Amino acid sequence: MSLITTTQDLAHACARLAMHPFVTVDTEFLRETTYYPKLCLIQLASPDEAVLVDPLAPEIDLAPFLELMANEAVVKVFHAARQDLEIVWIIGRLIPTPLFDTQVAAMVCGYGDSVGYEQLANDLAKARIDKSSRFTDWSRRPLSEAQLVYAESDVTHLRDIYLALDADIKASGRETWVAEEMSVLNSPGTYEVKPENAWQRLKGRIRKPKELALLMELAAWREREAQTRDVPRQRVLKDDAMMDIVQRAPRSVEALAELRSVPNGFERSRAGGEVLAAIERGLALDPKGLPRLERERGRAANGAVLDLLKVLLKAVADAERVAPKIIASSDDLEAIASDDLAEVPALQGWRREVFGEKALALKSGTLSLKIARGRVIVG
């Protein structure tokens, strides 16, 4: 087993792979010490062969790989595709199309929420995965034989998983369900991290407009700093320190130094000065122009309704043989409990037909839940 290390060999391999209706894809990468993922290995397989590509080789151009990813005649099959797709977007500014994510498909086929590759390999490919190489350093060369075997297995078993799930979905007529789920993965906005939106990662801990204004400016600064330095956000400033600053709003070097969560000496660094400037920008924002804060929904008032909706969701998911998570999220249920006109996915498209209408009927009293022979019956 060897690695492809030249552009010519990669071009030949991709030409062979492109002759098939689908290709399975996986990547190995590191990002513990960087903001952007460092691509260390690409695995590809067709029904006939599997190839391993070394993106760190000095004499390789990944253009043939990107051309294959853009080839609309070949379905690109991933498992839990989001991080792999982010890498392809970063290196090529494209999203593989057409796309098939076996984790999403497995949820539609009733394998539970966020089902793992190992389970699907065991259930559908009748294979056991040796995970001992999973968390090794993929940037070190040479790669060991165990690493190469593990990497190849990630795409060879994926072929059988894809064929089984694709057949199941077509037999059940749920192609549109999967396509709708893929729409998020197919959107460039999923992978474009805009500093001005970075505050949304921490918005659940904000209750006051003033805090929101400070968080928006501070989070945007941290995101730009992390991108520029190519380091993880937490290396710039930890979340706990961010929230302390937001809640205390220090306006001087001395006040910033008093926060125990802020590293010693940070207040007198360049970054410390930029944090104080971000605080001033946040305090200057007009509260009327800020996004609306989501108020905590009244659990006391809607708790019983929410509990019934959870039971209904489980019953519908069992009947439809699909993971509950793919029909409705916890946020969806809370929104529906509070508002019949809530703009949530569970009240749109196929989800509304399968679950949403029943949820509204349950709230209005025209649908009931019963227990018969140990099972919940919707009627």
C-alpha positions in Angstrom: 0.0 0.0 0.0 1.5 3.3 -1.1 0.7 7.0 -1.2 0.2 9.1 -4.3 2.7 11.8 -4.1 2.8 13.4 -7.6 0.3 15.4 -9.6 0.7 13.0 -12.6 -0.2 9.9 -10.5 -3.1 11.8 -8.9 -4.5 12.8 -12.3 -4.3 9.2 -13.6 -6.1 7.9 -10.4 -8.8 10.6 -10.6 -9.4 9.8 -14.2 -10.0 6.2 -13.3 -12.3 7.1 -10.4 -14.3 9.4 -12.6 -15.4 6.5 -14.8 -17.6 5.2 -12.0 -21.1 6.4 -10.8 -19.8 7.2 -7.3 -16.6 7.6 -5.3 -16.3 7.4 -1.5 -14.2 10.2 0.1 -12.6 10.8 3.5 -9.8 13.0 4.8 -7.4 13.0 7.8 -6.5 16.3 9.2 -5.2 18.2 12.3 -6.5 21.4 13.8 -5.7 21.2 17.5 -3.1 24.0 17.2 -4.5 25.9 14.2 -7.7 27.8 13.2 -7.8 26.2 9.7 -7.6 22.4 9.4 -4.3 21.1 8.1 -5.1 18.5 5.5 -2.8 15.5 5.9 -4.3 12.7 3.9 -7.1 12.1 1.3 -8.7 8.7 0.8 -10.7 7.9 -2.3 -12.4 4.7 -3.5 -14.5 3.5 -6.4 -16.1 0.1 -6.7 -12.8 -1.1 -8.3 -10.0 0.5 -6.3 -8.9 2.6 -3.3 -6.2 5.3 -3.4 -4.5 7.3 -0.8 -3.2 10.8 -1.6 -0.5 12.7 0.3 -1.4 16.4 0.2 1.8 17.2 2.1 4.0 15.9 -0.7 6.1 18.7 -2.1 5.5 17.7 -5.8 1.7 17.4 -5.8 -1.0 19.8 -7.0 -4.5 18.8 -5.8 -6.2 20.2 -8.9 -7.1 16.7 -10.3 -8.8 15.9 -6.9 -10.7 19.2 -7.0 -11.8 18.5 -10.6 -13.2 15.1 -9.5 -15.0 16.7 -6.6 -16.7 19.1 -9.1 -17.6 16.4 -11.6 -21.4 16.3 -11.5 -21.4 12.8 -13.2 -19.9 11.2 -10.1 -21.7 11.1 -6.7 -19.3 11.9 -3.9 -20.0 9.8 -0.8 -18.9 11.0 2.7 -19.7 10.0 6.3 -20.4 13.0 8.6 -19.3 15.2 5.8 -19.2 18.6 7.3 -15.6 18.9 8.3 -14.4 17.1 5.1 -16.5 19.5 3.0 -15.0 22.5 4.9 -11.5 21.4 3.9 -12.5 21.0 0.2 -14.1 24.5 0.4 -10.9 26.0 1.9 -8.5 24.5 -0.6 -10.7 24.7 -3.7 -13.6 27.1 -3.0 -16.0 24.4 -4.1 -18.5 22.0 -2.6 -18.4 18.4 -4.0 -21.5 17.8 -6.0 -23.6 15.7 -6.2 -23.2 14.8 -2.5 -24.3 11.9 -0.3 -23.7 11.9 3.4 -24.2 8.4 4.9 -24.7 9.7 8.4 -27.6 11.8 7.2 -29.0 8.9 5.1 -28.7 6.6 8.1 -30.8 8.9 10.2 -33.5 8.9 7.5 -33.3 5.1 7.5 -33.8 4.8 11.2 -30.3 4.2 12.5 -30.6 6.8 15.3 -29.2 10.3 15.8 -25.7 11.0 14.5 -24.9 7.3 14.0 -21.2 6.5 13.9 -19.2 5.0 11.0 -18.2 2.0 13.0 -21.8 1.0 13.7 -22.7 1.3 10.0 -19.6 -0.6 8.9 -20.6 -3.4 11.4 -24.3 -3.4 10.4 -24.1 -2.9 6.7 -20.6 -3.9 5.6 -20.2 -6.7 8.1 -16.8 -5.2 9.0 -14.9 -4.5 12.2 -13.0 -1.2 12.3 -9.6 -1.1 14.1 -9.7 2.4 15.7 -6.2 2.3 17.2 -4.8 4.6 14.5 -7.8 7.1 14.7 -6.1 9.8 16.8 -2.5 9.4 15.6 -0.4 12.2 14.1 -1.4 12.2 10.4 1.2 14.9 9.6 4.2 12.8 10.4 6.0 11.0 7.6 6.3 8.2 6.9 2.8 7.0 7.8 2.8 3.5 9.3 1.2 0.5 7.7 -1.4 0.5 10.4 -2.3 4.1 9.6 -2.6 3.3 5.9 -4.8 0.3 6.5 -7.1 2.2 8.8 -7.3 5.1 6.3 -8.1 2.8 3.4 -10.8 1.0 5.4 -12.6 4.4 5.9 -13.5 4.5 2.2 -13.6 0.8 1.2 -16.4 -0.1 3.8 -18.1 3.1 2.9 -18.9 1.7 -0.5 -21.0 -1.1 0.9 -22.6 1.4 3.4 -23.6 3.7 0.6 -25.1 1.0 -1.6 -27.2 -0.3 1.2 -28.5 3.1 2.4 -29.1 4.3 -1.2 -31.2 1.2 -1.9 -33.1 1.6 1.3 -33.9 5.3 0.6 -35.0 4.6 -2.9 -37.2 1.7 -1.7 -38.9 4.0 0.8 -39.3 6.9 -1.6 -37.4 9.3 0.7 -35.0 10.8 -1.7 -36.4 14.2 -1.2 -35.9 13.9 2.6 -32.2 13.2 2.1 -31.9 16.0 -0.5 -33.5 18.5 1.9 -31.0 17.6 4.6 -28.1 17.9 2.1 -29.1 21.5 1.3 -27.3 22.8 4.4 -24.1 20.9 3.5 -24.4 22.2 -0.1 -24.4 25.8 1.0 -21.1 27.8 0.9 -22.5 29.8 3.9 -22.1 26.7 6.0 -18.3 26.9 5.7 -17.7 30.6 5.4 -16.9 31.9 8.9 -17.7 35.6 9.1 -16.3 37.4 12.1 -19.4 39.6 12.4 -21.4 36.4 13.1 -19.0 34.9 15.6 -21.1 36.1 18.6 -23.7 33.5 17.8 -21.5 30.8 19.2 -22.0 32.3 22.7 -25.4 34.0 22.3 -27.2 31.5 24.6 -25.4 33.0 27.6 -26.5 36.6 26.9 -29.6 38.2 28.5 -29.1 42.0 28.1 -28.8 44.2 25.0 -25.6 45.9 26.4 -24.0 42.4 26.8 -25.0 41.5 23.3 -23.4 44.6 21.9 -20.1 43.9 23.7 -20.2 40.3 22.7 -20.7 41.1 19.1 -17.7 43.4 19.0 -15.5 41.2 21.2 -16.3 37.9 19.3 -15.7 39.6 15.9 -12.3 40.8 17.2 -11.4 37.3 18.5 -12.4 35.6 15.2 -10.3 38.0 13.1 -7.4 37.5 15.4 -7.7 33.7 15.3 -7.9 33.7 11.5 -5.0 36.1 11.1 -2.7 34.1 13.4 -4.2 30.7 12.3 -4.7 29.6 15.9 -7.8 28.2 17.7 -10.1 30.8 19.2 -9.4 29.6 22.7 -5.7 30.4 22.1 -6.6 34.0 21.6 -9.0 34.3 24.5 -11.0 31.6 26.3 -14.8 31.7 26.3 -14.9 32.2 30.1 -12.7 35.3 29.8 -14.9 36.5 26.9 -18.0 36.3 29.1 -16.3 37.9 32.1 -15.4 40.8 29.9 -18.9 41.1 28.4 -20.5 41.1 31.9 -18.0 43.4 33.6 -17.3 45.7 30.6 -13.8 46.9 31.8 -12.8 50.3 30.3 -9.3 50.6 31.5 -6.1 48.5 31.7 -6.4 48.3 35.4 -10.1 47.1 35.3 -9.2 44.5 32.6 -6.3 43.2 34.8 -8.8 42.6 37.7 -10.6 39.8 35.8 -9.2 36.5 37.1 -10.1 34.7 33.8 -7.9 37.0 31.8 -4.2 35.8 31.5 -1.6 37.7 33.5 -0.1 40.5 31.5 -2.8 40.3 28.8 -4.1 43.8 29.7 -0.9 45.4 28.6 -0.4 43.5 25.4 -1.5 44.6 21.9 -4.5 42.2 22.2 -5.5 43.8 25.5 -5.6 47.2 23.9 -7.7 45.8 21.0 -10.1 44.3 23.5 -10.6 47.6 25.3 -11.2 49.2 21.9 -13.8 46.5 21.1 -15.5 47.3 24.4 -15.8 51.0 23.5 -17.2 50.1 20.0 -19.8 47.8 21.7 -20.8 50.4 24.2 -21.3 52.9 21.4 -23.7 50.7 19.4 -27.4 51.7 19.3 -29.4 49.1 21.2 -32.3 49.6 18.7 -30.1 48.3 15.9 -29.1 45.1 17.7 -30.5 41.6 16.9 -33.4 40.6 19.1 -32.4 38.5 22.0 -34.3 35.2 22.3 -36.2 35.2 25.6 -36.2 32.0 27.5 -39.5 30.3 26.7 -41.8 29.8 29.6 -41.1 26.3 30.7 -43.6 26.5 33.5 -46.4 27.5 31.1 -45.5 25.2 28.3 -43.7 22.4 30.1 -46.6 19.9 29.9 -47.2 20.7 26.2 -43.5 20.3 25.5 -43.4 16.9 27.2 -46.4 15.7 25.1 -44.7 16.9 21.9 -41.6 14.9 22.8 -43.7 11.8 23.3 -45.4 12.5 20.0 -42.1 13.0 18.2 -40.8 9.6 19.5 -44.0 7.9 18.5 -43.9 9.4 15.0 -40.2 8.7 14.5 -40.7 5.0 15.6 -43.6 4.7 13.2 -41.7 6.3 10.3 -38.5 4.4 11.1 -36.4 7.5 11.2 -34.2 9.3 13.8 -36.2 11.8 15.9 -33.5 14.4 15.5 -34.0 14.6 11.7 -37.7 15.4 12.1 -37.5 18.0 14.9 -34.9 19.5 17.2 -35.4 20.4 20.9 -35.6 24.1 19.8 -38.3 23.2 17.2 -40.4 21.5 19.9 -40.0 24.5 22.3 -41.0 26.9 19.6 -44.0 24.9 18.6 -45.1 24.6 22.3 -45.1 28.4 22.4 -46.4 29.3 19.0 -48.5 27.5 16.3 -46.9 29.8 13.7 -43.3 29.2 14.7 -40.9 29.4 11.8 -39.0 26.2 12.3 -38.1 23.3 10.0 -40.6 20.9 11.8 -43.5 23.0 10.5 -42.2 23.0 6.9 -42.0 20.6 4.0 -42.0 16.9 4.6 -41.5 17.4 8.3 -44.8 19.3 8.6 -46.6 16.5 6.8 -45.0 13.8 8.9 -45.0 15.5 12.3 -45.9 19.2 12.3 -49.6 18.8 11.5 -49.9 16.2 14.2 -48.1 18.4 16.7 -50.5 21.3 16.0 -53.5 18.9 16.2 -52.2 17.6 19.6 -52.0 21.2 20.9 -55.6 22.0 19.6 -57.0 18.9 21.2 -58.0 17.2 17.9 -55.4 14.5 18.2 -54.8 12.2 21.2 -52.0 9.9 22.5 -52.9 6.6 23.9 -51.0 3.6 25.3 -51.9 0.2 24.0 -49.8 -3.0 24.7 -47.0 -0.9 25.9 -46.8 1.4 22.9 -47.9 5.0 22.3 -50.6 5.2 19.7 -51.3 8.4 17.8 -54.9 8.9 17.0 
